Amino acid sequence: MEPFSFASSDTLDCSVSIRIINLEGDEAPLLFSTLIDHPELQHIGSNQSPHSDLYVTVQVWADSKPLTVPVQTAYKSFRSERRWNEWLTLPVAYSALPVNSRLAITLWDLSPAGGSGAQGHAIPFGGTTLPLFDKDNQLHKGRQKCHVYRHRQADGNDDSKTPAVLGKKRTDSRKPPVVVVRDKDAEELDRMEKLFKKHEMGEIPRVDWLDQLVFRGFEKRGLQSSKSALGKAIQRQQASKTDVPNLEKDNKESASDRDAGNNSSAPAPSKFLLNVELPRFDFPVVFADHEYPPPPVSSLQHLSSSQSNIALKPPPEVQFGPGINGIDDTDEGYGSRLIRVYDPEVGARDNPAESKHRRLVRSQHRNGILDKDLKPNAKVRDELNLIMSYSPTHILSPEEKDLIWKFRYHLTRNKKALTKFVKSVNWQDLAESKQAVQVLGKWTDIDVDDALELLGPTFDNSSVRAFAVERLGKADDNELLLYLLQLVQALKYEHISPQSGYEVAQDSSLARFLIARAVNSLVLGNYFWWYVMVECDDKTADQGHDFQVIYDKIAYDFMTELVKRPGGKETRKTLLRQAEWIQMLSRISAEIKESNESVSKRTDRVKHFLADPKNELVTIDPPLPLPLDPSVEITGVIPEDTIVFKSSLHPIKVAFKTTSGRKYPILFKTGDDLRQDQLVIQIITLMDNLLQKENLDLKLSPYKILATSTNAGLSQFVPSMSFQGIYKFRKTNPALAYLKQNNPDSQGPLGLRKETLDTFVKSCAGYCVITYILGVGDRHLDNLLLAPDGHFFHADFGYILGRDPKPFAPAMKLSKEMVDCMGGSSSEHYRQFKQYCFLAYSALRKNSNLILNLFSLMVDANIPDIRLEPDKAVLKVRDRFHLELSEEEAIRHLERIMDDNLNALVPVVIDKLHELVQAFRA
């Protein structure tokens, strides 16, 4: 086939337009006898003059229904011919047109006496219906000649009685052929029309001076032809006066037809033709319907779907019928065709048969009188224990839900059974939900991880969420601080009205709880305030306007409640001073980032700005609690310790004096969203807390990060050096040489202090396991840092949950430099490192529910790597825990990952390439 360039109609956003050019044709005037029989006809404008004033209306129809309101031409007074030459624009775009769209074009005459189909003083002169797409589904373009049906309004139906283009009539073979004698002038005019069409489409070369002569000659010939046709019609009328009866009959039929309007079932086209013009495009426009992508089935699972009778099901299998092939199958003459029918209810709606079965089963245990004494036998107890061990992401089957409901009173003594019980309840059934709330009140105390699960997006019952908040009330401030970031996100799933005039505390037990705890603690209040401020600052479409309004109300209610407490006004002033302090740093950071100066000049500018007394940063009185760590109070800045780093965002290192007399260096960065780094650091802090509860101190050093807006934030600066920086000075075993330089001990292992090497081994094990579980990517020697005292840690968490910009990235970053510092892969210290890794992995697997629930609360937090696939974020973390394996099998799997990574060549190549790229940039 020859190449064919075309455009699709769904990409054509311009409005439909049409040019009404002129009306061709004429008809014999009415006989005087007809006017006597029908006196109302003499008041119609077209009966008084062959060039009377007419106006045209155009309307788009589809599926026998109007799509738009009619658009009409402006008033125009005609002299010699009815010519409008006016473009009309209709209020619909080509992209919104169905394939059966039509233009219903009606010419309106004027008559003070009215008549059939009249609209005020306007009566239909004639109508025509023009399809916008031809039989090949291509959009019509250029000039069109439309047959006009006299005294009728264009109907626009799919089976229109006023088609603009006449179809070919079928001839009856039984009848003799009729010889039609055509006028030579008419044949010549038709031939010229075809040539004009070709000229218009560019198929005939243009010669301007010659074209004008031809056009004028054609107009004259057309006028002469119409006059001659009209004269012949008048002659036939005069010749037929001898047959009076027939004449009266014809006149009456004509008059009745003119007055009948739309009552005739099969009208015939008149001698009038309406010339119109449709827009031309560079390419043919082919109809293409706009296809809306089906929403993912998981998006339909919101609110209470997981704990109700609704459960996600796998997508339906595609069944192939006759003539329909699979993706890889082929058939002669057809090629590969696949038909998929998308039905979202298949994945998110309950089966009616299963629903009825569940109601029948639960009706036996609805009253609960006998259920209170039910106790499971050994087999059922094992089944229940298996169900209780499921992870939060596991979907319960209908049979498992029925079993939990049957033994609900027995399970009230099991704290791990509460979340499974809530998932088994059909909360749409009022009687069942009422009884479930009563059972909740008898349940034993649950753990914090289960309470956090009940505050997630899949639980919307207010009684259930209030029960979870009551459990959180038993946690102290330090424990609550570990989950505060997620609890602020959980406010999105509360039933808080965005309308003004309502306090959030009235709508939400969680908001009431958080505000009450935050106003009583400076540390909690500090972080709560900044977490809420970042949500207020998030104006992206993913956040939504309603959530912004809700967080604005939460911030207002927090401040209102704060000033009511003793010392609350001073705390409010402190928070406002922190905001002013952040604004000052943001201003200078934005200035140096936009300037084209060298790093030294930028550093000098920042030092001058900080040392300027007008900015009130040299001396801060009274001392200000640092937003990054409110337990630290700063009294002033140290300008000479300021450094501007050489990178695209030019972060600023600023050191502050504290009330304890120590320096507190921080990094301030603008132009980057630190919420993802903040989340990772918070999870590392939580995991460190969990490991220490297991008496496993891996010397982790999670530095503090606080996002102050969606594009700025603070980070604690930890004195350290990257492995890449160490490698530049020492090529052989650089990390060990660096530690020996700072912690020498000739009697110690490998020539350095035992405590330093022990700290390095433990911290390496902790970060290797944690970064593996979180799927931290883009690991290279520049973001592996080593402190002088042996603390190893990671920085820059721009890629998490398995994402990595480099191909064939390892699942765990265990570089050769790290192992060499331990004495090699065959050393006792490396063996101890592996043991620490196994202990840490086992301890964190025991607390996997808590970590998974924290991630489930962050699915709508607008974190970049979670936002990519929010429905899979929790599953990606769960997969790293390998909960389907036993503890021994999981440890073996982790050991294989470590061994494969240590012996792999790709990570070494990636580090070398990264080193070359950084050297080239420098």
Salt bridges, closest charged atoms under 4 A:
GLU24 OE1 - LYS145 NZ 3.05
GLU27 OE2 - ARG150 NH2 2.71
GLU40 OE2 - HIS38 ND1 3.70
GLU81 OE2 - ARG83 NE 3.17
ASP158 OD1 - ARG102 NH1 3.39
ASP172 OD2 - ARG174 NH2 3.24
ASP185 OD1 - ARG221 NH2 3.86
GLU188 OE2 - ARG191 NH2 2.81
ASP190 OD2 - ARG182 NH2 2.61
GLU193 OE2 - LYS145 NZ 3.14
GLU200 OE1 - ARG143 NE 3.88
GLU200 OE2 - ARG280 NH2 1.54
ASP211 OD2 - HIS199 NE2 2.92
GLU277 OE1 - ARG19 NH2 2.36
GLU277 OE2 - ARG280 NH1 2.48
ASP350 OD2 - ARG358 NH2 2.93
GLU354 OE1 - LYS313 NZ 3.78
ASP371 OD1 - HIS365 ND1 2.94
ASP371 OD2 - ARG408 NH1 3.04
ASP402 OD1 - ARG362 NE 3.08
ASP429 OD2 - ARG366 NH2 3.56
GLU432 OE2 - ARG362 NH1 2.51
GLU432 OE1 - ARG366 NH2 3.52
ASP445 OD1 - LYS474 NZ 2.90
ASP447 OD1 - LYS415 NZ 3.18
ASP447 OD2 - LYS416 NZ 3.51
ASP449 OD2 - LYS416 NZ 3.15
ASP450 OD2 - LYS416 NZ 3.76
GLU453 OE2 - LYS423 NZ 3.14
ASP477 OD1 - ARG517 NH2 2.73
GLU494 OE2 - ARG465 NE 2.36
GLU535 OE1 - LYS492 NZ 3.51
ASP538 OD2 - ARG675 NH1 3.21
ASP542 OD2 - ARG867 NE 3.63
GLU561 OE1 - LYS564 NZ 3.97
GLU561 OE2 - ARG565 NH2 3.01
GLU597 OE2 - ARG605 NH2 2.93
ASP641 OD2 - LYS663 NZ 2.77
ASP672 OD2 - LYS669 NZ 3.89
ASP673 OD2 - ARG675 NH2 2.84
ASP697 OD2 - LYS699 NZ 3.83
GLU755 OE1 - ARG753 NE 3.85
ASP758 OD2 - LYS762 NZ 3.36
ASP778 OD1 - HIS780 NE2 3.92
ASP778 OD1 - LYS806 NZ 2.47
ASP782 OD2 - HIS914 NE2 3.14
ASP789 OD2 - HIS791 ND1 3.01
ASP820 OD2 - LYS816 NZ 2.77
GLU828 OE2 - ARG831 NH2 2.26
ASP865 OD1 - ARG803 NH1 2.34
GLU869 OE2 - LYS872 NZ 3.50
GLU869 OE1 - LYS876 NZ 2.87
ASP879 OD1 - ARG878 NH2 3.74
GLU884 OE2 - HIS882 ND1 3.46
GLU888 OE2 - ARG892 NH2 2.66
GLU895 OE2 - LYS834 NZ 3.07
ASP899 OD1 - LYS834 NZ 3.79
ASP911 OD2 - LYS813 NZ 2.96
